Each structure stands twice: as structure tokens, then as C-alpha cells.
Amino acid sequence: MTNESQNSELQKSQPMSAGPLFVVGMWRSGTSLLYALLNQHPQIGLMYESDLPLLHSLFLLPHKSSWWLNKVDSWNGALTRHKIDPTAIPENISDLPRAFSAVAQQYAKKKSATVWGCKSPSYYDCMTELASWFPQAKFIVIWRDPADVCRSIVRAAEKSPWFARPGMDLRALLGYRRMKKEADELMRRGAAIHQLQYDDLVREPEAALTAICEFIGVPFDSRMTSLEGADRSAIYNGEHHSMVKSSSIEAKRNRPEVLSPELKSKVERYVVFWRKQSGGTWPVKAAVSDGTKAASLVERTADRVRHGALRTLDCIVPFVYSFVPVSVWQKYREVKSRYQRIAPKPTRSEAV
């Protein structure tokens, strides 16, 4: 019997996992790469940024499944990208946990996978809420040097209007700390969580992925260490996803500095502050220039105020969308898309 036949028989004999698997990390921290590698495993079938949990306001009022399925797909094309058959979803689902489970499990079943779930950076500040909805969920959290996260955001902003939005670097920087608090709370609650460093994944993928397989409870599969033949059809189009859509895993490259001196200094000040808070244990891998002082109370307060305003706006958008007709939303997206095509791109000096 071939390895493929053995895997097929093994999958048929095993039930679907009791809870979902969530892969979480800050934007531009390697979550897409990790998603593609994990889905190389025949028993793992994760969705790519379905972000259905962010649309929990869709379920404030009871609706038939066909209603919220249409809204979900209009939001980010999740059903279309994953080739989900809406007619296969039971019509009487009117709560978020069952809705997410139905969609995610259908996607996993398409490849006869037993592990289902979703990867999304957008879950960085709601992991504890996800754990409340799904008590048997497992979480994989990937960390990257916050300066490298900001560098990647700056580069992505040259190709993606979404990353070119004002305040994306501040969202990522303070979001990095929020994700740490969420991860710590999951550990305090005894939730199943596995954490890894982006650098370890790209330098020693076999070791990193073997540890993840042990955490998930599936045997390691050597196909996971390569992007050859990986299914990336659910990943959004865009040049900023070119690396994950390539055929090889690239370790850190020597590239020109893109961070402004001001942003680079701000990131380092926060790293120094966080290390003082944690007794030098976190962040694990983050370069800091000698003599850098910790972020002051004044700076942190001002940043928290601005960050709070940005995140409030981020939360208002999906809430309003839940009550806006799909036709109105589509028209808004068309107008916004035209504006983004003609609007000048921000220069690097305009970063925080």
C-alpha cells in the first residue's frame, strides 16, 4: 500500500477534531506561510482568513443560513475563495459557533481532513473570545520581531491599499502587545496553545512543524516542509503575497532598510519597555540599538489614544456592515476601489 493510500485510509478511520485550530499572528509575521505549510498535511484543512468570527454582529438577530452566508461571502469572498457550497450548510443555523463550525468543517471535508479551523491575523485580539465560543479549540501563535513586522508592512503598503491605510504600523506595534496578553490569558485558563518564532520556522521548518504536529496530535508529514504543490487558491491575489505563492521557503534576506528613523526608534523604545515589564523575557527575538530608552508614559498614553481610535473604527465597520444591504456595500466597495486606484501612495516618511 502506498503512503497516499495509507493516509487516505487513516483519515477515513478518524473522526473530525472536536474543536477548531486557529493560526494567529500579527500581520506580516508569517501566518500565510505557516497556513500553506500546515495545509500540505493530508489531515489538516484550514481556511484562509474567513474572518467569520469578526462578523459576530450578523448573529445578533436570528436569520436563516442563506442570509448570513451571502453576507459573509460579500464581506471578503470567503465562500467563493474556498469553494464552499452554501446549499450544503443547514438552513437553520443562527449562531456564530455553529455557523463557523459548519463552514470550516465543510472546507476540511473537501480534502478529507480531520483538523479544521482558520488562520487569520485578525484574531490577534479576540483569542480569548474564540476560546469561550470553542472550549476545545487549539491555538498556534507565531511571533516575529516587531521591527520586521513593521518593515514588511511598509513594503506591502507599496503594493496593497489595505496596508497603506494610515496607522497600520501603530496597529501592528500595539497589537503585538495585545496579542501577548491574549496568549498569556489563554495559558492562564489552561487552553491548548502552541507558540513559535517566525525565524525558527523559516530556518528549521522540519523541527518547527514536527513540534506543531505533536501539539495538534497528527503524525508529521514531510510534505509540510515545502511549498511545492501547495494549494494557495484561497489566498488573496496581490504582489504582497508573492513569497507565500513561490515554490520555496526563504529565510531572512538582506534588504534595504525601509523604516523611517522615527518608526525604527519607536519600535525599539517599546521593545525596551516590554522587556522591562517582563523581566527581560519578552519579546524573545527583537534587535535593539545600544542606549535605547524605554517608551515614556507620555508616548504610551498618546499612542494608546490613537490606537484606540483606530481599533474603534476597525470594529465599527463590520458592525455597520452587518445591517447594510449587500447591494449598498458592493457599491461602497466599488467607489472605494476607484479612489484607491487614483489616490497617491503614502511615502515612507509619512509612517508613524
Number of C-alpha atoms within 10 A of each C-alpha: 5 7 8 10 10 11 15 16 11 12 17 13 10 11 10 18 18 14 16 24 25 25 29 28 27 26 24 22 24 22 24 25 20 23 25 25 23 23 23 21 22 22 25 25 28 26 28 24 20 26 20 23 18 15 20 15 16 25 16 12 8 13 15 13 19 16 13 21 22 14 22 20 18 17 21 15 17 22 22 13 17 21 14 18 12 17 10 10 16 14 14 12 19 19 17 20 16 14 21 19 16 15 24 25 23 22 22 23 16 12 15 18 25 21 26 26 26 21 25 20 22 17 23 23 21 16 21 20 14 18 20 12 14 17 15 14 21 21 24 21 22 21 24 23 20 27 23 18 20 26 21 19 24 23 16 19 20 16 15 18 15 12 20 21 12 14 17 20 25 21 20 21 22 18 19 22 20 15 23 17 16 18 24 15 14 18 13 9 11 9 18 17 19 17 15 16 17 25 19 16 20 18 14 13 19 19 13 18 22 18 15 19 16 11 15 19 11 16 12 17 17 12 17 21 25 16 20 15 10 20 13 19 12 17 19 14 11 10 12 19 17 9 13 22 21 13 12 12 19 11 13 11 6 6 6 7 9 16 21 16 10 11 21 20 18 21 25 22 20 24 29 24 19 18 16 13 11 11 8 13 11 17 20 13 15 15 15 17 11 7 7 15 16 18 19 11 9 9 13 14 12 11 16 15 10 15 20 14 12 16 13 11 12 11 13 10 11 17 16 12 18 20 11 12 10 17 10 11 17 13 11 11 13 12 11 11 13 10 11 15 10 8 10 8 15 15 11 15 12 10 18 15
